[in-house]
Amino acid sequence: MELRVGLCSFKGLNRHQRTRVLLEPFSALEMGSSFYALPSPEQVFRWAAELPKGFLLGVKALGLFTFHPVRPSSLPGWARPPGATEAVMRHMVHPKVRRALYRWFLERLEPLRETGKLGYLLFQFHPSFEPSQEALAYLAAVRDMSPSWPLAVEVRNDRWLSETWFAPLTEALRDQNAAFVGTDSPGSKDEILWPRTASWGVLARFHGRGGSPRSRRIPPPDVRGDYLYTPQDLRPWRERALLHGSQGGRVFLMFNNCVADKALKSASLMASLLGLKDPDSRQQELGI
């Protein structure tokens, strides 16, 4: 059983706490900078070289590939729309250029794959990525361009979770061997929606529960992330993680409630609940 607990960011942590994130019981880290700009070859080689032995890195896909606006400076000159000075939207970039840019992106990440340090490639879609046959076709196209990559898909439009669209989405992800990302966030349903759709493993991301659960708008990260998870919150996820783990593959539990040290403490609690380290010594160490 391969259970991996980690953080989605170093944000809010001091130097000592950042060091602790790279030690047991943690064994995964998510790199979010690739969401904002294409990583340089030097950055990727540094990630591969400096990541501790046994650690795996999750990488977020560039925002342009997940229907988010990006800065023109985040794109190479040949991929920038002529005259673009502010946000670049996906539709502003020619499809052939987008495909070339995605191939370029994967080439940049290849050192992580070659060294066995890539945990997953995360597509966290903008809420405007609405359910449709065109959207499902887009997911299929991503898989066609990323054969054998450990893809994970996080949808943030609640219509995907409806009776009408949840089954077609998960069926498509199973066909593509891509993981459906389970999420815990403000307004999450009591029922944990975290089906297994990929043979390589599963991924859950914990965004925090700060903010109004009744709001239709997703609270900003500094609001939803200002939340410290409790044992009561995490035990249902623990049970599901153990079930997934018993079926083989990797189980990633990644904490994104990155306000102050809340993600570190919450991740440490989850690791303790999973028995990855003695809970008393670990919680005393972190002041939980």
BELRA-V310839 format. One record per residue. N is the residue number from 1. RES is the residue in three letters. SS is DSSP state (H for helix, E for strand, - for the rest). PSI is psi in whole degrees, -180 to 180 (999 if undefined). NEAR is the number of other ideal C-beta (glycine too) atoms within 8 Angstrom. Layout:
N:RES:SS:PSI:NEAR
N:RES:SS:PSI:NEAR
This chain:
1:MET:-:122:6
2:GLU:E:93:8
3:LEU:E:127:11
4:ARG:E:122:12
5:VAL:E:139:15
6:GLY:E:-176:16
7:LEU:E:155:15
8:CYS:-:-5:12
9:SER:-:156:10
10:PHE:-:-1:7
11:LYS:-:134:5
12:GLY:-:-1:10
13:LEU:-:144:9
14:ASN:-:179:5
15:ARG:H:-42:5
16:HIS:H:-44:6
17:GLN:H:-36:10
18:ARG:H:-36:10
19:THR:H:-40:8
20:ARG:H:-31:10
21:VAL:H:-26:13
22:LEU:-:17:9
23:LEU:-:165:7
24:GLU:-:146:6
25:PRO:-:7:10
26:PHE:-:149:15
27:SER:-:18:10
28:ALA:E:153:14
29:LEU:E:144:13
30:GLU:E:134:15
31:MET:E:109:11
32:GLY:-:-13:9
33:SER:H:-27:8
34:SER:H:-13:14
35:PHE:H:-31:11
36:TYR:H:-28:10
37:ALA:-:152:10
38:LEU:-:130:11
39:PRO:-:147:12
40:SER:-:158:7
41:PRO:H:-37:8
42:GLU:H:-40:6
43:GLN:H:-46:9
44:VAL:H:-42:13
45:PHE:H:-37:9
46:ARG:H:-41:8
47:TRP:H:-48:13
48:ALA:H:-38:12
49:ALA:H:-36:6
50:GLU:H:-15:5
51:LEU:-:129:10
52:PRO:-:153:6
53:LYS:-:133:3
54:GLY:-:-13:4
55:PHE:-:149:12
56:LEU:E:147:13
57:LEU:E:128:14
58:GLY:E:140:18
59:VAL:E:132:13
60:LYS:E:136:11
61:ALA:-:149:13
62:LEU:-:139:15
63:GLY:H:-31:11
64:LEU:H:-32:12
65:PHE:H:-11:11
66:THR:H:25:13
67:PHE:-:26:7
68:HIS:-:152:8
69:PRO:-:147:6
70:VAL:E:159:13
71:ARG:E:144:8
72:PRO:H:-35:11
73:SER:H:-15:5
74:SER:H:-9:10
75:LEU:-:147:13
76:PRO:-:155:8
77:GLY:H:-39:5
78:TRP:H:-14:5
79:ALA:H:-5:9
80:ARG:-:135:10
81:PRO:-:141:8
82:PRO:-:130:4
83:GLY:-:1:4
84:ALA:-:125:9
85:THR:-:-19:4
86:GLU:-:-138:5
87:ALA:E:137:6
88:VAL:E:124:15
89:MET:-:159:6
90:ARG:H:-42:8
91:HIS:H:-13:4
92:MET:H:-12:7
93:VAL:-:130:13
94:HIS:-:141:5
95:PRO:H:-41:6
96:LYS:H:-37:6
97:VAL:H:-41:10
98:ARG:H:-43:12
99:ARG:H:-41:9
100:ALA:H:-39:9
101:LEU:H:-39:14
102:TYR:H:-42:11
103:ARG:H:-39:9
104:TRP:H:-41:10
105:PHE:H:-47:13
106:LEU:H:-37:11
107:GLU:H:-38:7
108:ARG:H:-33:11
109:LEU:H:-7:14
110:GLU:H:-37:8
111:PRO:H:-32:10
112:LEU:H:-40:13
113:ARG:H:-43:9
114:GLU:H:-33:7
115:THR:-:2:7
116:GLY:-:23:5
117:LYS:-:4:11
118:LEU:E:121:12
119:GLY:E:-49:11
120:TYR:E:160:13
121:LEU:E:113:13
122:LEU:E:127:13
123:PHE:E:100:12
124:GLN:E:104:10
125:PHE:-:146:12
126:HIS:-:149:9
127:PRO:-:-22:7
128:SER:-:-10:6
129:PHE:-:88:11
130:GLU:-:157:7
131:PRO:-:131:11
132:SER:-:164:6
133:GLN:H:-32:5
134:GLU:H:-38:6
135:ALA:H:-42:10
136:LEU:H:-36:11
137:ALA:H:-34:8
138:TYR:H:-44:8
139:LEU:H:-40:13
140:ALA:H:-38:11
141:ALA:H:-38:8
142:VAL:H:-45:12
143:ARG:H:-40:12
144:ASP:H:-33:7
145:MET:H:-6:10
146:SER:-:53:10
147:PRO:-:133:6
148:SER:-:2:3
149:TRP:-:143:8
150:PRO:-:86:11
151:LEU:E:144:15
152:ALA:E:139:15
153:VAL:E:123:12
154:GLU:E:118:11
155:VAL:-:143:9
156:ARG:-:20:9
157:ASN:-:117:11
158:ASP:H:-17:5
159:ARG:H:-25:9
160:TRP:H:-23:10
161:LEU:H:2:9
162:SER:-:166:9
163:GLU:-:-29:5
164:THR:-:-39:7
165:TRP:-:-17:11
166:PHE:H:-44:11
167:ALA:H:-47:7
168:PRO:H:-36:10
169:LEU:H:-51:13
170:THR:H:-33:11
171:GLU:H:-42:8
172:ALA:H:-41:11
173:LEU:H:-37:15
174:ARG:H:-42:9
175:ASP:H:-31:7
176:GLN:H:0:10
177:ASN:-:45:11
178:ALA:-:141:12
179:ALA:E:134:16
180:PHE:E:124:13
181:VAL:-:120:12
182:GLY:E:138:13
183:THR:E:145:10
184:ASP:E:121:11
185:SER:E:174:11
186:PRO:-:133:14
187:GLY:-:5:6
188:SER:-:142:7
189:LYS:-:156:5
190:ASP:-:-36:2
191:GLU:-:131:4
192:ILE:-:118:7
193:LEU:-:96:8
194:TRP:-:64:11
195:PRO:-:155:6
196:ARG:-:120:8
197:THR:-:0:10
198:ALA:-:139:16
199:SER:-:-25:6
200:TRP:-:-22:8
201:GLY:E:-166:14
202:VAL:E:160:14
203:LEU:E:131:13
204:ALA:E:141:15
205:ARG:E:133:13
206:PHE:E:106:16
207:HIS:E:-7:12
208:GLY:E:162:15
209:ARG:-:19:11
210:GLY:-:150:12
211:GLY:-:171:9
212:SER:-:125:6
213:PRO:-:-13:7
214:ARG:-:-12:4
215:SER:-:139:9
216:ARG:-:-17:2
217:ARG:-:142:4
218:ILE:-:122:8
219:PRO:-:149:10
220:PRO:-:159:6
221:PRO:H:-37:9
222:ASP:H:-13:6
223:VAL:H:-56:9
224:ARG:H:-29:16
225:GLY:-:-8:15
226:ASP:-:64:10
227:TYR:-:132:11
228:LEU:-:119:7
229:TYR:-:148:13
230:THR:-:164:7
231:PRO:H:-38:7
232:GLN:H:-38:5
233:ASP:H:-41:9
234:LEU:H:-20:13
235:ARG:H:-42:9
236:PRO:H:-37:7
237:TRP:H:-37:16
238:ARG:H:-47:11
239:GLU:H:-42:8
240:ARG:H:-38:12
241:ALA:H:-41:14
242:LEU:H:-38:11
243:LEU:H:-47:8
244:HIS:H:-43:13
245:GLY:H:-33:10
246:SER:H:-14:7
247:GLN:-:3:7
248:GLY:-:171:4
249:GLY:-:-179:11
250:ARG:E:145:10
251:VAL:E:112:13
252:PHE:E:129:15
253:LEU:E:103:14
254:MET:E:132:15
255:PHE:E:125:17
256:ASN:-:14:15
257:ASN:-:66:17
258:CYS:-:60:13
259:VAL:-:122:13
260:ALA:-:-132:4
261:ASP:-:24:9
262:LYS:H:-37:16
263:ALA:H:-42:17
264:LEU:H:-46:14
265:LYS:H:-40:12
266:SER:H:-42:14
267:ALA:H:-39:14
268:SER:H:-39:13
269:LEU:H:-44:14
270:MET:H:-43:15
271:ALA:H:-39:13
272:SER:H:-43:14
273:LEU:H:-30:11
274:LEU:-:-5:11
275:GLY:-:23:5
276:LEU:-:-17:9
277:LYS:-:154:10
278:ASP:-:119:6
279:PRO:H:-39:8
280:ASP:H:-49:6
281:SER:H:-39:8
282:ARG:H:-44:13
283:GLN:H:-34:12
284:GLN:H:-39:8
285:GLU:H:-38:6
286:LEU:H:2:11
287:GLY:-:30:6
288:ILE:-:999:7
